[in-house]
Amino acid sequence: MSLELKSKGDIMSDKISNSAENNNVHKKVEQQVIEVIQVQWERHEEIRELLFILKEKILLDLNSLGFVGRVEVQGSFVRKTYLGEDEVYDLLLILPQTEKAKVHQILDSLAKRLRKDRIKKSLLEVKKRTGKIPHLRITAEDEQVNLFVCFEVTPGESQISIFDYVPMHSQYVLTHMQENERIEVLLLKKFMKTIRVYRNEIGAVGFNGYLCELLILFYGSFWETIKGISSWRPRTVIDVKRKKEQIEDVDSLTSEMLLRYYPLYVHDPLNPKDNVAADVSILQFMSLIAAANTYKFNPTIHFFEDLQCEIPLFDDLVRKIISTGRETLVLMLKRNYQESEICWQKALSIKSAFESEIFANNYILERAQTFVSDDYYGLMVSLMNADPQHLIRKDGPSITSKESLEFLKRYTKHVDVVAGPFIDNERWAIYLTKKGQKIFDFLENLVKRNTFVLNVDSFLKIEIKEKMKVLGIDEKLREIYDFDTTLAESLYTFIERKPLWICNLTDTHNE
């Protein structure tokens, strides 16, 4: 067998050829996706008319109720960067700051009026949603429309509502974005939705629409954004306005940035102290980098299609868990028709509180993940060891005190002492080992009797104590797994630890 040696020039030529071929492939793939998106856009004028009618109705009701304000169509629809699939459209009720104490009164009054209104002979269905972001969810002609509240603010002024800057964001995008770049935003959104890093629910974490728009404004196109993302590292900082990108050292981060650790910091062009990527988790950040690198070297249509992973039978999942040697538990509460926004907020509080307690009691937590399914919400945890050995330091009396003799007699040959008695800073001290509770028993005890130690609000404490289930991988969980498909998918991905988009990639390889 002979080997043909290639010169540096030949190798460079091959690289250029492969790059050109890859470039043509990604263009073909993206054009296919654009054609599908454009079909979904065929109802644009119909939806625009619906939103205009709703806007006028709400404004009329607002004025007749004696309140001051204005109503605008906002969000991705007005910026023409919305996906037609599963889209919820946004209207903004913009109020003077003097009206902030009346938000609930205004929403309640509007909801009552709107329920009597009709569009093409159909009554509007209106639900008030509470939580950190009170708003109305309006169903009209099978379309979902949110009515959010914001207040009149100027650039740089502190926000009262998280939506206060939305009109200014829209104006910034409309002013700076070229028509062809809107399609690039849609490609990026579709890509992120497929790989499950796009935030399409209030209260959840992930990349939002405005962040996608800023990334396209910064990089110029979907393909250039993919190439840019593939070189991201933790603490990537992007300044869209100044066209600067860098990876910050921790020592040089500003006090505002150090207030909370962010893997990605994208300055809001209208208020540079705000990080538009604040809701992106480190896992989502890394997942996007991995997917972008994979797409860059292997552009396929599967990065834009519905995921085709088959959820395994419960028994197969149990066998996989046993083989890992990990202990997996699910802490869950019933949704009872609570909005997903509220459930996500509660799940995040539960995660923070239980993680703190698990670490404080010397259990080795491998990872924890929040979930919101069709019927439940809560936390999934995986531990390295379900039965930990606690190593506890106990400080004794002063070496010159009368009590020191009793301390020495008690602990010199104590079976649980692994170090000491020894002298430390003029006092006797020892280290004890003590076998801890099984993690299942510990968590059940924490839920049923010790919820006062959890760092959550009083209402959630009561809900945890009275209604939370702590489930191992057992028959009770099997019953829920078999009928709640969204929980089954969450548990499968938690155990498997494989991003779902890889399933489509694997299918392609097998072909």
C-alpha positions as a Python dict, from the first residue, in 0.01 Angstrom:
ca = {
    (1, 'M'): (0, 0, 0),
    (2, 'S'): (156, 328, -108),
    (3, 'L'): (100, 662, 58),
    (4, 'E'): (64, 975, -148),
    (5, 'L'): (220, 1271, 30),
    (6, 'K'): (55, 1608, -26),
    (7, 'S'): (233, 1938, -29),
    (8, 'K'): (125, 2228, 197),
    (9, 'G'): (-23, 2389, -111),
    (10, 'D'): (-233, 2079, -187),
    (11, 'I'): (-354, 2062, 174),
    (12, 'M'): (-450, 2430, 169),
    (13, 'S'): (-630, 2375, -161),
    (14, 'D'): (-830, 2086, -10),
    (15, 'K'): (-928, 2302, 288),
    (16, 'I'): (-1048, 2581, 60),
    (17, 'S'): (-1242, 2329, -150),
    (18, 'N'): (-1408, 2174, 159),
    (19, 'S'): (-1490, 2520, 295),
    (20, 'A'): (-1651, 2625, -34),
    (21, 'E'): (-1852, 2302, -49),
    (22, 'N'): (-1967, 2349, 314),
    (23, 'N'): (-2059, 2707, 235),
    (24, 'N'): (-2288, 2597, -49),
    (25, 'V'): (-2451, 2329, 170),
    (26, 'H'): (-2543, 2571, 448),
    (27, 'K'): (-2694, 2813, 195),
    (28, 'K'): (-2915, 2539, 50),
    (29, 'V'): (-3027, 2427, 395),
    (30, 'E'): (-3108, 2779, 508),
    (31, 'Q'): (-3300, 2853, 189),
    (32, 'Q'): (-3521, 2548, 255),
    (33, 'V'): (-3595, 2676, 605),
    (34, 'I'): (-3672, 3026, 477),
    (35, 'E'): (-3926, 2885, 231),
    (36, 'V'): (-4111, 2709, 517),
    (37, 'I'): (-4103, 3024, 733),
    (38, 'Q'): (-4240, 3235, 448),
    (39, 'V'): (-4535, 2995, 411),
    (40, 'Q'): (-4609, 3040, 781),
    (41, 'W'): (-4605, 3416, 722),
    (42, 'E'): (-4896, 3404, 477),
    (43, 'R'): (-5139, 3500, 756),
    (44, 'H'): (-4940, 3809, 852),
    (45, 'E'): (-5200, 4060, 729),
    (46, 'E'): (-5483, 3864, 888),
    (47, 'I'): (-5304, 3865, 1225),
    (48, 'R'): (-5211, 4232, 1188),
    (49, 'E'): (-5580, 4316, 1139),
    (50, 'L'): (-5677, 4109, 1445),
    (51, 'L'): (-5417, 4284, 1664),
    (52, 'F'): (-5529, 4626, 1539),
    (53, 'I'): (-5893, 4549, 1628),
    (54, 'L'): (-5791, 4427, 1975),
    (55, 'K'): (-5572, 4731, 2029),
    (56, 'E'): (-5860, 4968, 1945),
    (57, 'K'): (-6104, 4776, 2167),
    (58, 'I'): (-5868, 4783, 2465),
    (59, 'L'): (-5793, 5154, 2421),
    (60, 'L'): (-6164, 5235, 2397),
    (61, 'D'): (-6238, 5035, 2715),
    (62, 'L'): (-5943, 5193, 2896),
    (63, 'N'): (-6065, 5545, 2821),
    (64, 'S'): (-6426, 5467, 2907),
    (65, 'L'): (-6311, 5330, 3244),
    (66, 'G'): (-6142, 5662, 3315),
    (67, 'F'): (-5778, 5545, 3298),
    (68, 'V'): (-5499, 5721, 3108),
    (69, 'G'): (-5264, 5530, 2879),
    (70, 'R'): (-5206, 5399, 2529),
    (71, 'V'): (-5196, 5057, 2364),
    (72, 'E'): (-4936, 4940, 2109),
    (73, 'V'): (-4867, 4625, 1912),
    (74, 'Q'): (-4519, 4525, 2024),
    (75, 'G'): (-4274, 4238, 2039),
    (76, 'S'): (-4139, 4038, 1747),
    (77, 'F'): (-4457, 4091, 1541),
    (78, 'V'): (-4408, 4466, 1502),
    (79, 'R'): (-4037, 4409, 1432),
    (80, 'K'): (-4126, 4140, 1175),
    (81, 'T'): (-3901, 3885, 1342),
    (82, 'Y'): (-4167, 3644, 1465),
    (83, 'L'): (-4203, 3277, 1380),
    (84, 'G'): (-4551, 3179, 1268),
    (85, 'E'): (-4550, 2852, 1465),
    (86, 'D'): (-4682, 2845, 1823),
    (87, 'E'): (-4650, 3222, 1840),
    (88, 'V'): (-4812, 3429, 2115),
    (89, 'Y'): (-4849, 3792, 2009),
    (90, 'D'): (-4793, 4088, 2237),
    (91, 'L'): (-4983, 4407, 2306),
    (92, 'L'): (-4845, 4663, 2548),
    (93, 'L'): (-5057, 4879, 2775),
    (94, 'I'): (-4831, 5180, 2837),
    (95, 'L'): (-4924, 5374, 3150),
    (96, 'P'): (-4790, 5687, 3320),
    (97, 'Q'): (-4573, 5603, 3622),
    (98, 'T'): (-4836, 5761, 3846),
    (99, 'E'): (-5066, 5467, 3765),
    (100, 'K'): (-4834, 5188, 3888),
    (101, 'A'): (-5041, 5126, 4202),
    (102, 'K'): (-5351, 5065, 3988),
    (103, 'V'): (-5217, 4786, 3764),
    (104, 'H'): (-5433, 4506, 3907),
    (105, 'Q'): (-5740, 4730, 3917),
    (106, 'I'): (-5690, 4827, 3552),
    (107, 'L'): (-5633, 4466, 3437),
    (108, 'D'): (-5936, 4339, 3630),
    (109, 'S'): (-6157, 4613, 3484),
    (110, 'L'): (-6032, 4553, 3129),
    (111, 'A'): (-6078, 4177, 3160),
    (112, 'K'): (-6438, 4223, 3268),
    (113, 'R'): (-6510, 4454, 2972),
    (114, 'L'): (-6323, 4247, 2712),
    (115, 'R'): (-6512, 3928, 2798),
    (116, 'K'): (-6824, 4101, 2663),
    (117, 'D'): (-6655, 4200, 2335),
    (118, 'R'): (-6681, 4001, 2015),
    (119, 'I'): (-6463, 3960, 1710),
    (120, 'K'): (-6651, 3820, 1411),
    (121, 'K'): (-6934, 3707, 1641),
    (122, 'S'): (-6696, 3515, 1873),
    (123, 'L'): (-6664, 3622, 2237),
    (124, 'L'): (-6311, 3690, 2357),
    (125, 'E'): (-6171, 3452, 2614),
    (126, 'V'): (-5975, 3652, 2872),
    (127, 'K'): (-5772, 3519, 3166),
    (128, 'K'): (-5580, 3731, 3411),
    (129, 'R'): (-5240, 3584, 3489),
    (130, 'T'): (-5066, 3680, 3810),
    (131, 'G'): (-4711, 3624, 3933),
    (132, 'K'): (-4423, 3865, 3898),
    (133, 'I'): (-4561, 3981, 3564),
    (134, 'P'): (-4939, 4026, 3590),
    (135, 'H'): (-5100, 4037, 3246),
    (136, 'L'): (-5403, 3930, 3045),
    (137, 'R'): (-5402, 3632, 2810),
    (138, 'I'): (-5661, 3694, 2538),
    (139, 'T'): (-5779, 3424, 2298),
    (140, 'A'): (-5931, 3564, 1980),
    (141, 'E'): (-6000, 3360, 1665),
    (142, 'D'): (-5777, 3080, 1800),
    (143, 'E'): (-5483, 3320, 1835),
    (144, 'Q'): (-5312, 3382, 2169),
    (145, 'V'): (-5242, 3746, 2261),
    (146, 'N'): (-5072, 3875, 2578),
    (147, 'L'): (-5159, 4218, 2714),
    (148, 'F'): (-4860, 4328, 2922),
    (149, 'V'): (-4829, 4647, 3125),
    (150, 'C'): (-4536, 4885, 3108),
    (151, 'F'): (-4468, 5245, 3206),
    (152, 'E'): (-4338, 5559, 3042),
    (153, 'V'): (-3960, 5573, 3097),
    (154, 'T'): (-3667, 5738, 2921),
    (155, 'P'): (-3339, 5568, 2814),
    (156, 'G'): (-3117, 5510, 3117),
    (157, 'E'): (-3405, 5546, 3364),
    (158, 'S'): (-3474, 5261, 3606),
    (159, 'Q'): (-3744, 5019, 3496),
    (160, 'I'): (-4064, 4957, 3688),
    (161, 'S'): (-4178, 4672, 3464),
    (162, 'I'): (-3948, 4446, 3261),
    (163, 'F'): (-4140, 4563, 2953),
    (164, 'D'): (-4068, 4936, 2997),
    (165, 'Y'): (-3787, 4928, 2742),
    (166, 'V'): (-3972, 4716, 2485),
    (167, 'P'): (-4101, 5011, 2276),
    (168, 'M'): (-3748, 5155, 2269),
    (169, 'H'): (-3606, 4813, 2179),
    (170, 'S'): (-3851, 4791, 1890),
    (171, 'Q'): (-3754, 5135, 1769),
    (172, 'Y'): (-3384, 5049, 1791),
    (173, 'V'): (-3430, 4728, 1588),
    (174, 'L'): (-3657, 4892, 1330),
    (175, 'T'): (-3405, 5175, 1286),
    (176, 'H'): (-3090, 4961, 1262),
    (177, 'M'): (-3200, 4636, 1101),
    (178, 'Q'): (-3206, 4587, 724),
    (179, 'E'): (-3498, 4400, 567),
    (180, 'N'): (-3282, 4100, 470),
    (181, 'E'): (-3154, 4069, 828),
    (182, 'R'): (-3505, 3992, 957),
    (183, 'I'): (-3494, 3656, 780),
    (184, 'E'): (-3156, 3591, 944),
    (185, 'V'): (-3315, 3651, 1286),
    (186, 'L'): (-3586, 3396, 1203),
    (187, 'L'): (-3323, 3137, 1110),
    (188, 'L'): (-3143, 3196, 1440),
    (189, 'K'): (-3467, 3172, 1640),
    (190, 'K'): (-3566, 2851, 1464),
    (191, 'F'): (-3220, 2703, 1525),
    (192, 'M'): (-3235, 2793, 1896),
    (193, 'K'): (-3587, 2656, 1936),
    (194, 'T'): (-3485, 2323, 1784),
    (195, 'I'): (-3189, 2279, 2018),
    (196, 'R'): (-3403, 2390, 2316),
    (197, 'V'): (-3216, 2701, 2428),
    (198, 'Y'): (-3480, 2955, 2317),
    (199, 'R'): (-3697, 3101, 2592),
    (200, 'N'): (-4054, 3077, 2469),
    (201, 'E'): (-4223, 3091, 2810),
    (202, 'I'): (-4232, 3376, 3060),
    (203, 'G'): (-4040, 3284, 3373),
    (204, 'A'): (-3817, 3030, 3198),
    (205, 'V'): (-3450, 3087, 3118),
    (206, 'G'): (-3285, 3105, 2777),
    (207, 'F'): (-3218, 3324, 2475),
    (208, 'N'): (-3502, 3567, 2400),
    (209, 'G'): (-3611, 3734, 2077),
    (210, 'Y'): (-3443, 4069, 2141),
    (211, 'L'): (-3113, 3893, 2213),
    (212, 'C'): (-3140, 3706, 1881),
    (213, 'E'): (-3201, 4036, 1702),
    (214, 'L'): (-2896, 4197, 1864),
    (215, 'L'): (-2675, 3902, 1770),
    (216, 'I'): (-2779, 3934, 1404),
    (217, 'L'): (-2719, 4311, 1416),
    (218, 'F'): (-2373, 4241, 1558),
    (219, 'Y'): (-2263, 3956, 1328),
    (220, 'G'): (-2466, 4049, 1017),
    (221, 'S'): (-2618, 3713, 922),
    (222, 'F'): (-2721, 3376, 1061),
    (223, 'W'): (-2413, 3201, 921),
    (224, 'E'): (-2174, 3463, 1060),
    (225, 'T'): (-2354, 3438, 1395),
    (226, 'I'): (-2307, 3060, 1396),
    (227, 'K'): (-1934, 3108, 1329),
    (228, 'G'): (-1915, 3374, 1601),
    (229, 'I'): (-2095, 3156, 1856),
    (230, 'S'): (-1865, 2863, 1781),
    (231, 'S'): (-1572, 3066, 1919),
    (232, 'W'): (-1750, 3189, 2233),
    (233, 'R'): (-1602, 3113, 2574),
    (234, 'P'): (-1747, 3173, 2923),
    (235, 'R'): (-1755, 3546, 3008),
    (236, 'T'): (-1793, 3649, 2644),
    (237, 'V'): (-1890, 4017, 2639),
    (238, 'I'): (-2055, 4171, 2332),
    (239, 'D'): (-2110, 4543, 2285),
    (240, 'V'): (-2344, 4572, 1985),
    (241, 'K'): (-2334, 4951, 1975),
    (242, 'R'): (-1954, 4971, 1967),
    (243, 'K'): (-1909, 4656, 1758),
    (244, 'K'): (-1678, 4501, 2018),
    (245, 'E'): (-1646, 4142, 2137),
    (246, 'Q'): (-1406, 4012, 2400),
    (247, 'I'): (-1360, 3749, 2667),
    (248, 'E'): (-1328, 3916, 3006),
    (249, 'D'): (-1098, 3809, 3286),
    (250, 'V'): (-1283, 3791, 3617),
    (251, 'D'): (-1047, 4051, 3764),
    (252, 'S'): (-1149, 4310, 3505),
    (253, 'L'): (-1526, 4263, 3526),
    (254, 'T'): (-1719, 4568, 3642),
    (255, 'S'): (-1902, 4565, 3974),
    (256, 'E'): (-2235, 4549, 3787),
    (257, 'M'): (-2121, 4237, 3602),
    (258, 'L'): (-1985, 4075, 3917),
    (259, 'L'): (-2320, 4123, 4090),
    (260, 'R'): (-2414, 3793, 3930),
    (261, 'Y'): (-2206, 3558, 3718),
    (262, 'Y'): (-2309, 3552, 3352),
    (263, 'P'): (-2148, 3322, 3093),
    (264, 'L'): (-2257, 3573, 2825),
    (265, 'Y'): (-2289, 3950, 2865),
    (266, 'V'): (-2458, 4141, 2583),
    (267, 'H'): (-2491, 4511, 2657),
    (268, 'D'): (-2830, 4662, 2588),
    (269, 'P'): (-2755, 4944, 2340),
    (270, 'L'): (-3014, 5162, 2516),
    (271, 'N'): (-2887, 5093, 2868),
    (272, 'P'): (-2535, 4943, 2869),
    (273, 'K'): (-2560, 4843, 3237),
    (274, 'D'): (-2831, 4590, 3145),
    (275, 'N'): (-2729, 4244, 3028),
    (276, 'V'): (-2975, 4123, 2763),
    (277, 'A'): (-2835, 3768, 2811),
    (278, 'A'): (-2892, 3763, 3188),
    (279, 'D'): (-3141, 3475, 3162),
    (280, 'V'): (-2907, 3242, 2972),
    (281, 'S'): (-2781, 2954, 3186),
    (282, 'I'): (-2429, 2815, 3156),
    (283, 'L'): (-2573, 2486, 3020),
    (284, 'Q'): (-2773, 2668, 2751),
    (285, 'F'): (-2468, 2878, 2666),
    (286, 'M'): (-2248, 2569, 2623),
    (287, 'S'): (-2524, 2379, 2439),
    (288, 'L'): (-2553, 2658, 2181),
    (289, 'I'): (-2176, 2662, 2128),
    (290, 'A'): (-2174, 2283, 2077),
    (291, 'A'): (-2466, 2292, 1833),
    (292, 'A'): (-2319, 2587, 1641),
    (293, 'N'): (-1988, 2404, 1599),
    (294, 'T'): (-2167, 2090, 1481),
    (295, 'Y'): (-2380, 2283, 1233),
    (296, 'K'): (-2077, 2475, 1107),
    (297, 'F'): (-1902, 2154, 1007),
    (298, 'N'): (-2215, 1960, 910),
    (299, 'P'): (-2504, 2188, 802),
    (300, 'T'): (-2823, 1979, 783),
    (301, 'I'): (-3194, 2055, 777),
    (302, 'H'): (-3235, 1856, 1101),
    (303, 'F'): (-3118, 2158, 1302),
    (304, 'F'): (-3445, 2329, 1206),
    (305, 'E'): (-3691, 2038, 1228),
    (306, 'D'): (-3902, 1898, 1509),
    (307, 'L'): (-3703, 1661, 1725),
    (308, 'Q'): (-3755, 1292, 1659),
    (309, 'C'): (-3628, 1131, 1980),
    (310, 'E'): (-3821, 828, 2104),
    (311, 'I'): (-3872, 836, 2479),
    (312, 'P'): (-3770, 496, 2625),
    (313, 'L'): (-3992, 270, 2834),
    (314, 'F'): (-3972, 335, 3207),
    (315, 'D'): (-3800, 0, 3272),
    (316, 'D'): (-3526, 87, 3021),
    (317, 'L'): (-3473, 419, 3198),
    (318, 'V'): (-3447, 241, 3535),
    (319, 'R'): (-3180, 6, 3399),
    (320, 'K'): (-2982, 304, 3271),
    (321, 'I'): (-3001, 479, 3610),
    (322, 'I'): (-2888, 163, 3792),
    (323, 'S'): (-2592, 126, 3556),
    (324, 'T'): (-2473, 480, 3635),
    (325, 'G'): (-2453, 414, 4008),
    (326, 'R'): (-2626, 746, 4074),
    (327, 'E'): (-2924, 814, 4295),
    (328, 'T'): (-3200, 999, 4107),
    (329, 'L'): (-3497, 1164, 4277),
    (330, 'V'): (-3784, 1385, 4162),
    (331, 'L'): (-3940, 1649, 4386),
    (332, 'M'): (-4272, 1748, 4235),
    (333, 'L'): (-4582, 1955, 4294),
    (334, 'K'): (-4906, 1946, 4098),
    (335, 'R'): (-4963, 2248, 3876),
    (336, 'N'): (-5337, 2265, 3948),
    (337, 'Y'): (-5388, 2491, 3645),
    (338, 'Q'): (-5122, 2739, 3756),
    (339, 'E'): (-4964, 2939, 3471),
    (340, 'S'): (-4627, 2816, 3347),
    (341, 'E'): (-4469, 3151, 3441),
    (342, 'I'): (-4556, 3102, 3809),
    (343, 'C'): (-4446, 2737, 3800),
    (344, 'W'): (-4106, 2826, 3652),
    (345, 'Q'): (-4052, 3091, 3920),
    (346, 'K'): (-4146, 2847, 4197),
    (347, 'A'): (-3930, 2571, 4047),
    (348, 'L'): (-3627, 2801, 4041),
    (349, 'S'): (-3686, 2895, 4408),
    (350, 'I'): (-3717, 2526, 4498),
    (351, 'K'): (-3391, 2448, 4315),
    (352, 'S'): (-3196, 2717, 4500),
    (353, 'A'): (-3337, 2620, 4841),
    (354, 'F'): (-3292, 2243, 4812),
    (355, 'E'): (-2944, 2271, 4657),
    (356, 'S'): (-2833, 2474, 4959),
    (357, 'E'): (-2971, 2216, 5204),
    (358, 'I'): (-2822, 1921, 5014),
    (359, 'F'): (-2475, 2079, 5005),
    (360, 'A'): (-2496, 2192, 5369),
    (361, 'N'): (-2559, 1831, 5475),
    (362, 'N'): (-2259, 1691, 5288),
    (363, 'Y'): (-2443, 1507, 5011),
    (364, 'I'): (-2255, 1504, 4683),
    (365, 'L'): (-2498, 1662, 4440),
    (366, 'E'): (-2401, 1583, 4083),
    (367, 'R'): (-2662, 1811, 3924),
    (368, 'A'): (-3014, 1945, 3960),
    (369, 'Q'): (-3263, 2054, 3696),
    (370, 'T'): (-3597, 2235, 3718),
    (371, 'F'): (-3891, 2121, 3508),
    (372, 'V'): (-4245, 2228, 3425),
    (373, 'S'): (-4455, 1959, 3261),
    (374, 'D'): (-4821, 1940, 3159),
    (375, 'D'): (-4934, 1847, 3510),
    (376, 'Y'): (-4637, 1896, 3745),
    (377, 'Y'): (-4342, 2119, 3823),
    (378, 'G'): (-4042, 2085, 4049),
    (379, 'L'): (-3686, 1957, 4062),
    (380, 'M'): (-3489, 1654, 3946),
    (381, 'V'): (-3169, 1572, 4135),
    (382, 'S'): (-2886, 1327, 4075),
    (383, 'L'): (-2644, 1240, 4356),
    (384, 'M'): (-2312, 1058, 4358),
    (385, 'N'): (-2387, 889, 4688),
    (386, 'A'): (-2723, 843, 4855),
    (387, 'D'): (-2572, 757, 5195),
    (388, 'P'): (-2297, 1008, 5278),
    (389, 'Q'): (-2043, 1007, 5556),
    (390, 'H'): (-2047, 1337, 5740),
    (391, 'L'): (-1714, 1469, 5865),
    (392, 'I'): (-1792, 1711, 6146),
    (393, 'R'): (-1554, 1930, 6345),
    (394, 'K'): (-1636, 1972, 6712),
    (395, 'D'): (-1455, 2236, 6915),
    (396, 'G'): (-1402, 2148, 7278),
    (397, 'P'): (-1312, 2345, 7591),
    (398, 'S'): (-1000, 2549, 7657),
    (399, 'I'): (-691, 2337, 7735),
    (400, 'T'): (-667, 2511, 8075),
    (401, 'S'): (-1031, 2458, 8180),
    (402, 'K'): (-1170, 2196, 8418),
    (403, 'E'): (-1399, 2068, 8142),
    (404, 'S'): (-1103, 1958, 7928),
    (405, 'L'): (-1049, 1638, 8132),
    (406, 'E'): (-1409, 1528, 8074),
    (407, 'F'): (-1375, 1607, 7702),
    (408, 'L'): (-1058, 1397, 7674),
    (409, 'K'): (-1210, 1101, 7863),
    (410, 'R'): (-1518, 1108, 7638),
    (411, 'Y'): (-1352, 1136, 7299),
    (412, 'T'): (-1002, 981, 7324),
    (413, 'K'): (-1133, 635, 7225),
    (414, 'H'): (-1470, 731, 7075),
    (415, 'V'): (-1558, 509, 6775),
    (416, 'D'): (-1674, 804, 6560),
    (417, 'V'): (-1362, 1018, 6616),
    (418, 'V'): (-1132, 1013, 6312),
    (419, 'A'): (-890, 1287, 6424),
    (420, 'G'): (-803, 1412, 6771),
    (421, 'P'): (-846, 1522, 7032),
    (422, 'F'): (-594, 1779, 6915),
    (423, 'I'): (-504, 2130, 7025),
    (424, 'D'): (-604, 2418, 6798),
    (425, 'N'): (-576, 2780, 6908),
    (426, 'E'): (-566, 2693, 7282),
    (427, 'R'): (-872, 2467, 7260),
    (428, 'W'): (-928, 2096, 7223),
    (429, 'A'): (-1091, 1986, 6899),
    (430, 'I'): (-1191, 1666, 6721),
    (431, 'Y'): (-1327, 1549, 6387),
    (432, 'L'): (-1619, 1307, 6398),
    (433, 'T'): (-1764, 1093, 6124),
    (434, 'K'): (-2134, 1026, 6129),
    (435, 'K'): (-2340, 832, 5884),
    (436, 'G'): (-2605, 1053, 5727),
    (437, 'Q'): (-2963, 969, 5635),
    (438, 'K'): (-3040, 816, 5301),
    (439, 'I'): (-3102, 1107, 5065),
    (440, 'F'): (-3465, 999, 5013),
    (441, 'D'): (-3530, 1005, 5389),
    (442, 'F'): (-3344, 1333, 5427),
    (443, 'L'): (-3549, 1506, 5157),
    (444, 'E'): (-3878, 1365, 5285),
    (445, 'N'): (-3789, 1484, 5633),
    (446, 'L'): (-3698, 1825, 5494),
    (447, 'V'): (-4028, 1847, 5307),
    (448, 'K'): (-4259, 1718, 5580),
    (449, 'R'): (-4107, 1855, 5899),
    (450, 'N'): (-3826, 2100, 5834),
    (451, 'T'): (-3958, 2332, 5565),
    (452, 'F'): (-3893, 2626, 5796),
    (453, 'V'): (-3524, 2605, 5702),
    (454, 'L'): (-3590, 2638, 5330),
    (455, 'N'): (-3517, 2978, 5184),
    (456, 'V'): (-3847, 3022, 5002),
    (457, 'D'): (-4148, 3244, 5065),
    (458, 'S'): (-4404, 3141, 5328),
    (459, 'F'): (-4675, 3043, 5076),
    (460, 'L'): (-4437, 2812, 4889),
    (461, 'K'): (-4321, 2660, 5220),
    (462, 'I'): (-4680, 2562, 5300),
    (463, 'E'): (-4727, 2420, 4950),
    (464, 'I'): (-4405, 2217, 4980),
    (465, 'K'): (-4495, 2082, 5324),
    (466, 'E'): (-4853, 1987, 5237),
    (467, 'K'): (-4832, 1882, 4872),
    (468, 'M'): (-4478, 1803, 4754),
    (469, 'K'): (-4400, 1444, 4657),
    (470, 'V'): (-4047, 1304, 4684),
    (471, 'L'): (-4024, 1016, 4437),
    (472, 'G'): (-3747, 773, 4365),
    (473, 'I'): (-3742, 576, 4043),
    (474, 'D'): (-4034, 362, 4154),
    (475, 'E'): (-4388, 257, 4064),
    (476, 'K'): (-4540, 590, 4168),
    (477, 'L'): (-4311, 772, 3926),
    (478, 'R'): (-4383, 510, 3657),
    (479, 'E'): (-4755, 598, 3665),
    (480, 'I'): (-4679, 969, 3612),
    (481, 'Y'): (-4409, 893, 3351),
    (482, 'D'): (-4656, 692, 3144),
    (483, 'F'): (-4924, 961, 3112),
    (484, 'D'): (-4733, 1294, 3141),
    (485, 'T'): (-4529, 1299, 2819),
    (486, 'T'): (-4358, 1632, 2892),
    (487, 'L'): (-4237, 1506, 3229),
    (488, 'A'): (-4119, 1184, 3065),
    (489, 'E'): (-3916, 1384, 2815),
    (490, 'S'): (-3767, 1602, 3092),
    (491, 'L'): (-3670, 1297, 3299),
    (492, 'Y'): (-3527, 1117, 2996),
    (493, 'T'): (-3308, 1412, 2897),
    (494, 'F'): (-3201, 1457, 3261),
    (495, 'I'): (-3090, 1094, 3289),
    (496, 'E'): (-2952, 1063, 2937),
    (497, 'R'): (-2769, 1398, 2958),
    (498, 'K'): (-2764, 1404, 2578),
    (499, 'P'): (-2896, 1714, 2401),
    (500, 'L'): (-3205, 1614, 2207),
    (501, 'W'): (-3079, 1766, 1882),
    (502, 'I'): (-2813, 1494, 1873),
    (503, 'C'): (-3093, 1239, 1817),
    (504, 'N'): (-3174, 1391, 1479),
    (505, 'L'): (-2804, 1404, 1395),
    (506, 'T'): (-2768, 1033, 1481),
    (507, 'D'): (-3066, 944, 1261),
    (508, 'T'): (-2901, 1120, 970),
    (509, 'H'): (-2574, 934, 1027),
    (510, 'N'): (-2751, 597, 1035),
    (511, 'E'): (-2908, 666, 698),
}
